Amino acid sequence: MELSDVLRDAFGRVVEHAEAAVDGLDADSLAWRPDAEANPIGWLIWHLTRVQDDHVSELARREQVWTDDGFEDRFGFGLAEGDIGYGHTTDDVARVRPDGPDLLLAYLTAVTDRTGEYLDTLRGRDVAELDRIVDRRWDPPVSAGVRLVSVLDDCTQHAGQAAYVRGLLDRARPDRARANRAPS
């Protein structure tokens, strides 16, 4: 098995976890917070996708899906160009309010597909690309391989957080959660 296949599988699992977290939710449920300072499911899935899009696009030396495929306009959050959610205040988090899961998942799928295209460039090659230094602001400098692991770790953690918030939502609103959730 090639390294690109392993990484593709791992990024694909993030999509599966995100799909489970948003399954059957409406805009209000995606924006629900267990308390005023907590991040809602919609923000968590949007943020993990923005981080992946931003960081992997830089690795691949490509435009981000966010702007290239028009997702910035389609979401219409009115955030600053390049905003990925890092350092968001409670008010900033509240501005990220998807209408439903479809656009969130379309964006995540498009980003994951673009990530797969980058990973395919590693197939059958010497993986020296992974040693390429991409960020010298750190000590030691960050390589492409370290950046990929960092992105995957961040995405996995946020998908887990979304699943946790989904569990809290389902407990807080059991009738609504059951009514909206697709049958398993």
C-alpha positions in Angstrom: 0.0 0.0 0.0 1.3 3.4 -0.9 1.5 6.3 1.6 -0.9 8.3 -0.5 -3.5 5.5 -0.1 -3.1 5.6 3.7 -3.5 9.3 3.9 -6.5 9.3 1.5 -8.2 6.7 3.7 -7.5 8.9 6.8 -8.9 12.0 5.2 -11.9 10.0 3.9 -12.7 9.0 7.5 -13.0 12.7 8.5 -15.7 13.0 5.9 -17.5 10.0 7.3 -17.4 11.4 10.8 -18.6 14.8 9.6 -21.5 13.2 7.8 -22.5 11.4 10.9 -22.3 14.5 13.0 -24.5 16.6 10.7 -27.0 13.9 9.7 -30.5 15.2 9.7 -29.7 18.6 11.3 -31.3 21.9 10.3 -29.7 25.3 10.6 -30.7 25.8 14.2 -29.3 22.4 15.2 -26.0 23.1 13.4 -25.8 26.4 15.3 -26.8 24.9 18.7 -24.2 25.4 21.5 -24.1 23.5 24.7 -23.1 26.9 26.3 -22.4 30.4 25.1 -18.7 29.8 24.6 -18.8 26.4 22.9 -18.4 25.8 19.2 -21.4 24.4 17.4 -21.4 21.5 15.0 -21.7 23.7 11.9 -18.7 25.9 12.9 -16.6 22.8 13.8 -17.2 21.1 10.4 -16.7 24.4 8.5 -13.5 25.2 10.4 -11.9 21.7 9.9 -12.7 22.0 6.2 -11.3 25.6 6.0 -8.1 24.4 7.7 -7.7 21.5 5.4 -8.5 23.6 2.3 -6.1 26.4 3.4 -3.1 24.2 4.4 -3.3 21.5 1.7 -3.9 24.2 -1.1 -0.7 25.8 0.1 1.1 22.5 -0.1 -0.2 21.8 -3.6 0.4 25.4 -4.7 -3.2 25.7 -5.8 -6.0 28.2 -5.2 -8.3 27.2 -2.3 -11.6 25.4 -3.1 -13.2 28.1 -0.8 -12.6 30.8 -3.5 -11.9 28.7 -6.6 -15.2 26.8 -6.5 -17.2 29.8 -5.1 -17.9 28.3 -1.7 -17.1 31.7 0.0 -20.0 33.3 -1.9 -22.3 30.3 -1.5 -21.9 30.3 2.3 -22.2 34.1 2.4 -20.8 34.5 6.0 -19.2 37.9 5.2 -15.9 36.9 6.8 -12.5 38.4 6.0 -10.8 36.9 3.0 -8.8 33.9 4.0 -10.6 33.5 7.4 -10.3 29.8 8.5 -11.8 30.3 12.0 -8.5 30.5 13.9 -8.9 33.0 16.8 -12.6 33.4 16.3 -14.5 35.2 19.0 -17.9 34.0 20.2 -19.5 36.6 17.9 -17.3 35.4 14.9 -18.4 31.8 15.6 -22.0 32.9 15.6 -21.6 34.4 12.1 -20.7 30.9 10.7 -24.3 29.6 10.4 -24.8 27.1 7.6 -28.4 26.7 6.3 -28.1 23.0 6.5 -25.6 20.1 6.1 -25.7 19.9 2.3 -23.4 22.8 1.6 -21.1 21.9 4.5 -20.7 18.4 3.2 -20.3 19.6 -0.5 -17.5 21.8 0.6 -15.8 19.1 2.7 -16.1 16.6 -0.1 -14.7 19.1 -2.7 -11.7 19.9 -0.4 -11.1 16.2 0.4 -11.2 15.4 -3.4 -8.6 18.2 -3.9 -6.5 16.8 -1.1 -6.7 13.4 -2.8 -5.3 15.0 -6.0 -2.4 16.4 -4.1 -1.8 13.0 -2.4 -1.9 11.3 -5.8 1.2 13.4 -6.7 3.1 11.3 -4.1 2.1 8.0 -5.7 4.9 5.9 -7.1 7.5 8.6 -6.4 10.3 9.1 -4.1 8.4 11.0 -1.4 11.0 13.7 -1.1 8.0 16.1 -1.4 7.2 15.3 2.2 10.6 16.7 3.3 10.0 20.0 1.5 10.1 22.8 4.1 6.8 24.8 3.8 7.0 27.0 6.9 10.2 28.4 8.4 8.4 30.4 11.2 8.8 27.3 13.5 11.8 25.7 15.1 12.3 23.2 13.6 10.8 24.4 10.3 7.7 22.6 9.2 7.9 20.1 6.3 5.1 19.1 4.0 4.8 15.7 5.7 4.5 17.3 9.1 1.9 19.8 7.8 -0.2 16.9 6.4 -0.1 15.1 9.8 -0.9 18.4 11.5 -3.9 19.0 9.3 -5.2 15.4 9.6 -4.8 15.6 13.4 -6.7 18.9 13.5 -9.5 17.6 11.3 -9.9 14.4 13.3 -10.0 16.3 16.6 -12.6 18.7 15.3 -14.7 15.9 13.8 -14.6 14.2 17.2 -15.7 17.5 18.9 -18.6 17.7 16.4 -19.6 14.2 17.3 -19.5 15.0 21.0 -21.6 18.2 20.5 -24.0 16.0 18.5 -24.4 13.7 21.4 -25.1 16.6 23.7 -27.6 18.0 21.2 -29.3 14.7 20.9 -29.6 14.5 24.8 -30.8 18.1 25.1 -33.4 17.8 22.3 -34.2 14.1 22.0 -37.5 14.5 20.1 -36.0 16.9 17.6 -32.9 14.9 17.2 -34.7 11.6 16.5 -37.2 13.3 14.2 -34.4 14.8 12.0 -32.0 11.9 12.0 -32.0 9.6 9.0 -32.9 6.0 9.9 -29.8 3.8 10.4 
